[in-house]
Amino acid sequence: MQPREDETISDEALMADAAAGDRKAFGLLTRRHLRRSIALAQRVVGNASDAEEVAQDVFLQIWANADRWRGDGTRFTTWLYRIVVNRAIDYRRRRTFAPLDAAEEMADPAWSAETLVDGRKIGAEVDAAIAALPDRQRAALSLCYHEEMSCAEASEVLQVSVSAMESLLVRARKTVRARLQPLIRQKDGARP
Amino acid sequence: MMTLKQFTRYASLHGADLDRWPANAAHAAQELLGHSDEARAILADAALTDALLDEATNPAVSLEREQRVFERIAARIEEQGVPDAVPWFIAKPPLRIVPTVGFLAMMGFLGFMTYHQGIITLPGAARAPDLSGVMIVSSLGGIR
């Protein structure tokens, strides 16, 4: 991959150039945000190949509709993450109707104490608990916890009020916590 | 002074790391933690949830993977070519439902008020046309 471009050019300026058909500007913009977009999509859709598909669709959609970019005081990243989250949620909903053979294996809640020793297994259980959340709760958790956005920023991405965003986040944490209660007991028990 | 209920809400929202709480709430929480065992227990509980969330797999996006997606995007754009710039005066206007429906409703209301209620009168509209000399012949041959 080529070296990173000059970071002094704002996203909004690059997007304005892209709207005028400047392919190079769009390339810079894509390089700047592609990795984070793939990671965010992966947290919502739950697997790597679908996340790549989502990120690709999102950037192609942005290029195709670049002339509609108005800015209107909205930051480019807020707009981008909104498209990524919405596209990822749509993608995941479509996948819900996929044949059972293609569905991911669900975690067995009755895991043994031995398997908990393995850190990767714990990670997998946490991933499964997050994956089982409703779409918007999972998106809220990804934006606020993993992307480290404030509730106000995340609420703009999900186009909900700040209080609604807070409710999504509280419910997400509570649900994950409840699902992983046996794991918490195990961790407590492992403490010296 | 922060109540235990407020403290619980912040802990269940932002977790145990007070740096992630709003500054004023974090300050009030510190005071509460100084004398409330219950608050400490709630914070410890939130820390456990945080620890679990930290165990979630962080999606690894390697340079190769990023480059692969970038190349696919570039190839698709290359296939499509540069979109033709459309001058604004011949571009298709965006369909805006609310203003369009509002405008039509307002026009309908004005028409109703003008012709049926007589509340709004237009010059010439108030004077009924003199039809005394008009002869109407129906298709059945009757004359009125």
Boltz contact constraints between the chains, C-beta under 6 A:
constraints:
  - contact:
      token1: [A, 1]
      token2: [B, 63]
      max_distance: 6.0
  - contact:
      token1: [A, 1]
      token2: [B, 67]
      max_distance: 6.0
  - contact:
      token1: [A, 21]
      token2: [B, 82]
      max_distance: 6.0
  - contact:
      token1: [A, 34]
      token2: [B, 66]
      max_distance: 6.0
  - contact:
      token1: [A, 34]
      token2: [B, 70]
      max_distance: 6.0
  - contact:
      token1: [A, 35]
      token2: [B, 61]
      max_distance: 6.0
  - contact:
      token1: [A, 35]
      token2: [B, 66]
      max_distance: 6.0
  - contact:
      token1: [A, 38]
      token2: [B, 61]
      max_distance: 6.0
  - contact:
      token1: [A, 39]
      token2: [B, 59]
      max_distance: 6.0
  - contact:
      token1: [A, 39]
      token2: [B, 61]
      max_distance: 6.0
  - contact:
      token1: [A, 42]
      token2: [B, 59]
      max_distance: 6.0
  - contact:
      token1: [A, 52]
      token2: [B, 69]
      max_distance: 6.0
  - contact:
      token1: [A, 55]
      token2: [B, 69]
      max_distance: 6.0
  - contact:
      token1: [A, 56]
      token2: [B, 69]
      max_distance: 6.0
  - contact:
      token1: [A, 56]
      token2: [B, 72]
      max_distance: 6.0
  - contact:
      token1: [A, 56]
      token2: [B, 73]
      max_distance: 6.0
  - contact:
      token1: [A, 59]
      token2: [B, 73]
      max_distance: 6.0
  - contact:
      token1: [A, 60]
      token2: [B, 76]
      max_distance: 6.0
  - contact:
      token1: [A, 63]
      token2: [B, 77]
      max_distance: 6.0
  - contact:
      token1: [A, 122]
      token2: [B, 55]
      max_distance: 6.0
  - contact:
      token1: [A, 123]
      token2: [B, 55]
      max_distance: 6.0
  - contact:
      token1: [A, 123]
      token2: [B, 57]
      max_distance: 6.0
  - contact:
      token1: [A, 126]
      token2: [B, 52]
      max_distance: 6.0
  - contact:
      token1: [A, 126]
      token2: [B, 55]
      max_distance: 6.0
  - contact:
      token1: [A, 126]
      token2: [B, 56]
      max_distance: 6.0
  - contact:
      token1: [A, 127]
      token2: [B, 56]
      max_distance: 6.0
  - contact:
      token1: [A, 127]
      token2: [B, 57]
      max_distance: 6.0
  - contact:
      token1: [A, 130]
      token2: [B, 56]
      max_distance: 6.0
  - contact:
      token1: [A, 145]
      token2: [B, 53]
      max_distance: 6.0
  - contact:
      token1: [A, 166]
      token2: [B, 13]
      max_distance: 6.0
  - contact:
      token1: [A, 169]
      token2: [B, 13]
      max_distance: 6.0
  - contact:
      token1: [A, 170]
      token2: [B, 12]
      max_distance: 6.0
  - contact:
      token1: [A, 170]
      token2: [B, 13]
      max_distance: 6.0
  - contact:
      token1: [A, 173]
      token2: [B, 12]
      max_distance: 6.0
  - contact:
      token1: [A, 173]
      token2: [B, 49]
      max_distance: 6.0
  - contact:
      token1: [A, 177]
      token2: [B, 49]
      max_distance: 6.0
  - contact:
      token1: [A, 180]
      token2: [B, 52]
      max_distance: 6.0
  - contact:
      token1: [A, 184]
      token2: [B, 48]
      max_distance: 6.0
